[in-house]
């Protein structure tokens, strides 16, 4: 089966014929940028690319040049959802196709809590409504161009101090009205094909990594919001039993 023909495959039939070892392979990656392929069933490897403000490809340094769009903060400052949607359709999606990437690891719609954050430029705003509406336009435009997104980092990954160890202690109301809000709006208005949780080596939320948090992933994301897409871990995550069960 040619990789392009897999879109017409029966997912239920594929799942029924997977061996346990093959199913386990599909939960992991090959290097940083590809999923495993299962040649026996015609399942192709899927290539992803970083891309909050451009499609970098499969290298961290010395990669093929790519178009660099304004940072997410600059896009958020436009308040122009039509423009951002057009960027997704006319620039990001074609660029991803030119690099053979099926999914871009973007947009980032965390809340900017500190202007000194090294990755704050990847997020749209400190306002959850603006962040969610701009993120929705970004997702909608890119996916209308035939390229999937992995909206990130779900959730509470909002500062740089002690990035690999901090615990975001967030009240239920603040979690709902501020930190989850951009993701909820993106799901409501754009239906992202996947969401990326924060690295297991990154922050916790109220004591638990989100990748292991059944309340956030199942009760809120799946049951309340009706999310039907893929929940994926970030590159260096180490999945365990709790992650799989959540």
ZIZI-V197909 format. One record per backbone hydrogen bond with DSSP energy under -0.5 kcal/mol. CO is the residue of the C=O (numbers start at 1). NH is the residue of the N-H. If there is no record, write none. Layout:
co & nh
CO & NH
CO & NH
This chain:
co & nh
2 & 5
2 & 6
3 & 6
4 & 7
5 & 8
6 & 9
9 & 11
10 & 14
11 & 15
12 & 16
13 & 17
14 & 18
15 & 18
19 & 23
20 & 24
21 & 25
22 & 26
24 & 27
25 & 28
28 & 36
29 & 31
30 & 33
30 & 34
33 & 48
34 & 30
37 & 39
38 & 41
38 & 42
38 & 43
39 & 42
42 & 44
43 & 38
45 & 47
46 & 35
47 & 102
47 & 103
49 & 105
50 & 56
50 & 57
51 & 54
53 & 69
54 & 56
57 & 50
67 & 69
71 & 75
72 & 76
73 & 77
74 & 78
75 & 78
75 & 79
75 & 80
76 & 79
79 & 81
80 & 84
81 & 85
82 & 86
83 & 87
84 & 88
85 & 89
86 & 90
87 & 91
87 & 92
88 & 93
91 & 95
92 & 96
93 & 97
94 & 98
95 & 99
96 & 99
96 & 101
97 & 100
102 & 148
103 & 49
104 & 106
104 & 150
105 & 51
106 & 150
107 & 109
107 & 152
108 & 124
110 & 125
111 & 113
114 & 117
117 & 120
119 & 122
120 & 123
121 & 72
121 & 73
122 & 108
125 & 112
126 & 128
127 & 131
128 & 132
129 & 133
130 & 134
131 & 135
132 & 136
133 & 137
134 & 138
135 & 139
136 & 140
137 & 141
138 & 142
139 & 143
140 & 144
141 & 145
142 & 145
142 & 147
143 & 146
148 & 104
149 & 194
151 & 196
152 & 109
153 & 155
153 & 157
154 & 198
156 & 158
158 & 113
160 & 163
162 & 165
162 & 166
166 & 168
166 & 204
167 & 169
168 & 170
168 & 206
171 & 175
172 & 176
173 & 177
174 & 178
174 & 179
175 & 180
178 & 182
180 & 184
181 & 185
182 & 186
183 & 187
184 & 188
185 & 189
186 & 190
186 & 191
187 & 191
193 & 230
194 & 151
195 & 197
195 & 232
196 & 154
199 & 202
204 & 168
205 & 208
208 & 205
209 & 212
210 & 213
212 & 214
213 & 217
214 & 218
214 & 219
215 & 220
216 & 221
217 & 222
218 & 223
219 & 224
220 & 225
221 & 227
222 & 226
230 & 195
230 & 232
232 & 197
234 & 237
237 & 239
240 & 244
241 & 245
242 & 246
